[in-house]
C-alpha cells in the first residue's frame, strides 16, 4: 500500500535533519520528486525545472495525492458503459 504523502514527508524531514545535510530543503525536494508514485505528479514536478523549490514540490505532491484520491472515490465499481 502506498504511504500517505504527509507521512513520507515527515519521515524525510527527520532523516535529513538527523544526517546533517547542508541544504536540507534541496535534499527533501529531490526525494519528493524521486519518491512520487504518480507518473503524472512526477512529470509536473520535473516540468518545474530549476524553478522547483521544496514548498512548490510539496504543493504539487499534495495536490496530486488529493486528485488521485478523489478520482478513485468517483470511479464506479460497476462500469455499465
Steps between C-alpha positions, in 0.01 A plus 500: 500500500618849419627711786302824548699800381494681835647194671766470228587870533525486879733200486716672239536816707601298807753295303655808339520680834670203665752462216621858516470585130595856409204590280217311664221651290675407177555142618136461609381655173703252297367206702142625449558493124664158504249353745188620320299188410280682249645525150292811436616657826863424426463658156357817655785516749764452231338757270566767764870457428737728685204702631394210724545577868393280790181695570385467138594130488297434815204692358509303174534166680211577739278613215581190298426272795165673564409478131582129489291438812204690356523319167507163674195586709311609189578187301192282468537146624287366217568662169191478281649679204 
